């Protein structure tokens, strides 16, 4: 597929990290415009050269394309931009409300202040990156700096692990966009991510809150894997990044790809682990796994296509059912609690069927445009939700903030 001049991200790319993998640690630094130097081996000093920045949900090509197309007034980018600028969270007048202790689940819940501020930081960061408006850059920095100077603890009942996962990867994405802003205290922010968020991510992925390994739904694993990956990239920590990739491929819990997608069906469809639960959480899973795949893609690793496009087949399945069509279903059983009590789903759930979530344009533009694959159900879901909004556009409860959104603006090709 020919590239537009404003699309600087090649269809098949090799990141600096990928180059290091192929050369066994011998790489030429300066690929992003820095001073050229040769580094040999796996020394700590060489670690930053292994990662591409910006390199979480948005690489240079996506950001530059959005900038060029919005300036030219071209749809669907302009429509996506208008959705962003109309959102109350994207205004440069946003005032952060940091707290020392965030609680999700149980007595004293206050986590709404965290997810609202994260989405405000992210949306203002996008406005700064795409339009260059200083006020929005300053606002994003003020939010990030306020939290990194205040937050010490994320706690609550088991839901604390959801908070650490969801808000860990989202916070890291906002920070990644601002890492080159002179007013941003990146060092202090990275310390917060490693000391407050990452320990909970690792605690969950290792121990699963002392429950049966199948007790927690795929999204619990996925948001924590996404957080470990995002923190690894933000902090130039290869061990964390590799831990996340390995868990995606081989993890013990339901977030590992073959457990999140347990059954393959005919016609290129595959059943999602939460499909018998409800469709809201199932579509949430499309967003969580999509974020993992996109972040890895921007570092030169193709998880989108891993295991013969297993995730794509699941997304097709979820999209087809949520478009109102029928799909096959294999009985899904699992153990719950600490004693692995038997449970099963014998039919797909219609609860929240057709719910709107801004997760589909990311998948459509990857599979249909980057890869040139036919994904008619994903494409149809994307078309009916376009232009995608973000946090604040899909209700005020936490479910509306499970994904960062704005896929039309950022991924259209």
C-alpha positions in Angstrom: 0.0 0.0 0.0 1.6 3.3 -1.0 2.4 5.8 1.8 1.2 9.3 2.0 4.1 11.7 2.5 2.8 12.6 6.0 2.9 8.9 7.1 6.4 8.4 8.3 5.7 5.0 9.9 6.6 2.3 7.4 4.3 -0.7 7.0 7.1 -3.0 8.0 9.5 -1.4 10.5 12.5 -2.3 12.5 12.8 -0.3 15.7 16.0 0.3 17.5 14.9 -2.4 19.8 14.4 -4.8 16.9 17.8 -3.9 15.5 19.4 -4.7 18.9 17.7 -8.1 18.8 19.0 -8.9 15.4 22.6 -7.7 16.1 22.9 -9.3 19.5 23.4 -5.9 21.3 25.5 -4.1 18.6 23.6 -1.0 17.5 24.1 2.4 16.1 22.5 5.0 18.3 21.2 8.3 17.0 18.4 6.8 14.8 16.1 9.5 16.1 18.4 12.4 15.3 20.9 12.1 18.2 24.7 11.8 18.0 25.7 8.6 16.3 27.6 6.2 18.6 28.3 2.5 18.7 27.2 0.5 21.8 28.2 -3.1 22.3 26.7 -5.6 24.7 23.8 -5.3 27.2 25.2 -2.7 29.5 22.8 -0.4 31.4 24.1 2.6 29.5 22.9 1.0 26.2 19.4 0.3 27.4 17.7 3.6 26.3 18.8 3.0 22.7 16.7 -0.2 22.7 13.4 1.8 22.7 11.8 4.1 20.2 10.3 7.3 21.6 7.5 8.3 21.4 6.7 4.6 21.4 3.6 3.7 23.4 0.2 4.1 21.7 1.5 6.8 19.4 4.7 6.8 17.4 6.0 9.7 15.3 4.2 8.7 12.2 0.7 8.6 13.7 1.2 12.0 15.5 2.7 13.6 12.4 -0.1 12.3 10.1 -2.7 13.7 12.5 -1.0 17.0 12.6 -0.7 17.4 8.9 -4.2 16.2 8.1 -5.9 18.3 10.8 -4.1 21.4 9.6 -5.3 20.6 6.1 -8.9 20.2 7.3 -9.2 16.6 6.0 -11.7 14.1 7.3 -11.9 11.8 9.2 -8.9 13.4 11.0 -10.7 16.7 11.4 -13.8 15.1 12.7 -11.7 13.2 15.2 -10.0 16.5 16.2 -13.3 18.3 16.7 -14.4 15.4 19.0 -11.2 15.9 21.0 -11.4 19.7 21.3 -15.1 19.6 22.3 -14.3 17.3 25.3 -14.2 19.0 28.7 -11.1 17.1 29.7 -9.1 18.6 26.8 -9.4 22.2 28.0 -6.2 23.9 29.1 -8.1 25.3 32.1 -8.3 21.8 33.7 -7.2 21.9 37.3 -5.6 18.7 38.7 -6.9 17.1 42.0 -4.0 14.9 43.1 -4.2 12.9 46.3 -1.6 10.9 48.2 -3.7 7.7 48.5 -6.0 6.5 45.7 -8.6 4.0 46.7 -10.5 1.8 44.3 -12.9 -0.7 45.9 -14.1 -0.7 49.5 -14.4 2.2 51.9 -13.2 5.6 50.9 -13.2 5.2 47.1 -11.8 8.3 45.5 -10.2 7.0 42.3 -12.4 9.1 40.1 -10.0 12.0 40.6 -7.2 9.9 39.2 -8.8 8.7 36.0 -10.3 12.1 35.2 -6.9 13.8 35.6 -5.2 11.1 33.6 -7.5 11.6 30.7 -7.2 15.4 31.0 -3.4 15.1 30.8 -3.6 12.8 27.8 -6.1 14.9 25.9 -4.2 18.1 26.6 -1.0 16.3 25.6 -2.6 15.4 22.3 -3.6 19.0 21.6 -0.1 20.1 22.3 1.5 17.5 20.1 -1.0 18.0 17.2 -1.6 21.8 17.3 1.4 22.9 19.2 -0.6 25.1 21.6 1.6 25.9 24.6 -1.3 26.3 27.0 -2.3 22.6 26.5 1.3 21.4 26.9 1.6 23.4 30.1 -1.7 22.0 31.4 -0.7 18.4 30.7 2.7 19.0 32.5 0.9 20.6 35.5 -1.3 17.5 35.9 1.5 15.0 35.6 3.9 16.9 37.9 1.1 17.4 40.5 0.5 13.7 40.7 4.1 12.6 40.7 4.8 15.0 43.6 1.7 13.8 45.6 0.7 10.2 44.9 2.3 7.5 47.2 -0.2 4.7 47.3 -2.9 2.9 45.3 -5.0 0.7 47.5 -8.6 -0.7 48.1 -10.0 -4.2 47.9 -9.1 -6.5 44.9 -10.1 -3.6 42.6 -6.8 -1.9 43.5 -5.2 -4.2 40.9 -7.6 -2.9 38.3 -6.6 0.7 39.2 -2.9 -0.1 39.1 -3.3 -1.7 35.7 -5.7 0.6 33.9 -4.3 3.8 35.2 -0.7 2.6 35.1 -0.7 2.2 31.3 -2.8 5.2 30.7 -0.7 7.5 32.9 2.5 6.2 31.2 1.0 7.1 27.8 0.2 10.7 28.8 3.8 11.0 30.1 5.3 9.5 27.0 3.7 12.3 24.9 5.2 14.9 27.2 8.6 13.5 27.8 10.3 16.1 25.6 8.5 19.1 27.3 11.0 21.2 29.2 8.6 21.7 32.2 8.0 18.0 32.8 9.7 16.2 35.6 10.1 12.9 33.8 12.5 11.5 36.4 10.1 11.9 39.3 7.2 10.6 37.2 9.1 7.5 36.3 9.9 6.9 39.9 6.2 7.1 40.8 5.4 4.6 38.1 8.0 2.1 39.3 7.3 2.6 43.0 3.5 3.0 43.1 2.0 1.2 40.0 4.5 -1.5 39.0 4.7 -3.3 42.3 0.9 -3.9 42.2 1.0 -4.9 38.6 3.7 -7.5 39.4 1.9 -8.7 42.6 -1.2 -9.4 40.6 0.4 -11.2 37.7 2.5 -13.3 40.0 -0.1 -14.1 42.8 -3.5 -13.2 41.4 -4.6 -12.0 44.8 -4.1 -15.5 46.2 -7.0 -16.8 44.1 -7.4 -19.7 41.7 -5.4 -18.8 38.6 -8.6 -18.8 36.5 -10.6 -16.7 39.0 -10.0 -13.3 37.4 -11.3 -12.4 34.0 -8.9 -11.7 31.1 -9.1 -7.9 31.6 -7.5 -8.1 35.0 -4.4 -9.6 33.5 -4.5 -7.5 30.4 -4.5 -4.1 32.1 -1.6 -5.1 34.3 0.4 -6.5 31.4 -0.3 -3.2 29.5 0.9 -1.3 32.6 4.1 -3.3 32.9 4.8 -2.9 29.2 4.1 0.9 29.2 6.2 1.5 32.3 9.0 -0.5 30.7 9.0 1.6 27.6 8.6 4.9 29.4 11.4 4.0 31.8 13.7 2.4 29.1 13.5 -0.8 31.2 14.0 -3.8 28.9 13.3 -6.3 31.6 9.8 -5.0 32.2 9.0 -4.8 28.6 10.2 -8.3 28.0 8.2 -9.5 31.0 5.0 -8.1 29.4 5.7 -9.6 26.0 6.4 -13.0 27.6 3.3 -12.9 29.7 1.2 -12.1 26.6 2.6 -15.2 24.9 3.1 -17.6 27.8 1.5 -16.2 31.0 -0.4 -18.4 33.5 -3.5 -16.2 33.8 -6.4 -15.4 31.6 -4.6 -12.5 29.9 -2.2 -14.8 28.0 -3.3 -14.9 24.4 -4.4 -18.6 24.2 -6.4 -18.2 27.4 -8.0 -14.9 26.5 -8.9 -16.5 23.2 -9.6 -20.1 24.2 -11.5 -21.5 21.2 -11.0 -21.2 17.5 -14.2 -21.4 15.3 -14.7 -21.7 11.6 -14.7 -18.7 9.2 -11.8 -16.9 10.9 -13.6 -16.4 14.2 -12.3 -17.1 17.7 -14.2 -16.9 21.1 -13.2 -14.3 23.7 -12.8 -15.5 27.3 -15.4 -13.0 28.7 -18.0 -13.5 25.9 -20.3 -15.5 28.2 -20.0 -12.9 30.9 -21.2 -9.7 29.1 -20.3 -7.6 26.1 -19.2 -4.5 27.9 -16.3 -6.3 29.5 -15.7 -8.2 26.3 -15.3 -5.0 24.3 -13.1 -3.6 27.1 -10.9 -6.6 26.4 -10.6 -5.4 22.8 -9.2 -2.1 24.1 -6.8 -3.6 26.6 -5.3 -6.2 24.2 -5.3 -3.6 21.4 -3.3 -1.3 23.6 -0.7 -4.0 24.3 -0.4 -4.9 20.7 0.0 -1.3 19.5 2.6 -0.5 22.1 4.6 -3.6 21.1 4.1 -2.8 17.4 5.8 0.6 18.0 8.7 -1.2 19.5 9.1 -3.6 16.6 7.2 -6.6 18.0 4.1 -7.9 16.2 1.7 -9.2 18.8 -1.3 -8.3 16.6 -0.4 -11.2 14.3 0.9 -13.6 17.0 -0.3 -17.2 16.8 -1.8 -16.8 13.3 -3.7 -13.6 14.0 -5.4 -15.1 17.0 -6.4 -11.7 18.4 -7.8 -10.5 15.1 -10.0 -13.6 14.9 -11.4 -12.8 18.4 -12.0 -9.2 17.5 -13.9 -10.4 14.4 -16.0 -12.7 16.6 -16.8 -9.9 19.2 -17.6 -7.4 16.5 -19.9 -9.8 14.6 -21.9 -10.6 17.6 -22.2 -6.9 18.7 -23.4 -6.0 15.2 -26.4 -8.2 15.9 -25.3 -11.4 14.1 -25.0 -14.9 15.5 -21.7 -16.5 16.4 -20.8 -20.1 17.5 -20.1 -20.7 21.2 -18.2 -23.4 23.0 -19.0 -24.0 26.6 -16.4 -22.2 28.7 -15.5 -23.5 32.2 -13.3 -22.1 34.9 -12.4 -22.4 38.6 -13.2 -19.5 41.0 -12.3 -18.4 44.5 -9.4 -19.9 46.3 -10.6 -23.5 45.9 -11.2 -23.3 42.1 -14.9 -23.9 42.4 -16.4 -25.1 39.1 -18.3 -22.6 36.9 -19.3 -22.6 33.3 -20.8 -20.5 30.6 -22.9 -22.5 28.1 -24.1 -19.6 25.9 -22.8 -16.2 24.8 -24.2 -13.3 26.9 -26.4 -10.6 25.3 -25.8 -8.2 28.3 -24.6 -4.8 27.0 -24.7 -6.1 23.4 -23.8 -3.3 21.0 -22.3 -1.0 23.6 -20.3 1.9 22.2 -16.6 1.9 23.2 -13.7 3.7 21.4 -11.7 0.6 20.7 -12.5 -0.3 17.1 -10.6 2.2 14.9 -7.3 1.1 16.3 -8.0 -2.5 15.2 -9.6 -1.6 11.9 -6.8 0.7 10.8 -4.2 -1.9 11.8 -5.6 -5.0 10.2 -7.4 -3.4 7.3 -5.0 -0.7 6.3 -1.5 -1.5 7.7 -1.9 -5.2 7.0 -4.4 -5.1 4.1 -6.5 -7.9 5.6 -10.3 -8.3 5.2 -11.9 -7.7 8.6 -15.5 -6.8 7.7 -17.0 -7.1 11.2 -14.2 -5.0 12.8 -14.6 -2.4 10.0 -18.4 -2.2 10.4 -18.0 -1.7 14.2 -15.5 1.0 13.6 -17.6 2.8 11.0 -20.6 3.0 13.3 -18.6 4.5 16.1 -16.7 7.1 14.1 -15.4 9.6 15.0 -14.3 8.1 18.2 -14.1 10.2 21.4 -12.4 9.5 24.6 -12.7 9.8 28.4 -15.7 12.0 29.2 -17.6 11.1 26.0 -18.9 7.7 27.1 -20.4 8.4 30.5 -19.1 9.5 33.8 -18.5 6.1 35.5 -15.1 4.3 35.3 -16.1 2.1 32.4 -16.1 5.2 30.1 -12.5 5.7 31.0 -11.2 2.2 30.4 -9.6 3.2 27.1 -8.0 6.4 26.0 -9.9 6.5 22.7 -9.6 9.1 19.8 -8.7 6.3 17.4 -10.1 8.1 14.4 -7.9 11.1 14.9 -4.8 9.1 15.6 -5.0 5.9 13.5 -6.9 6.8 10.3 -5.0 6.1 7.1 
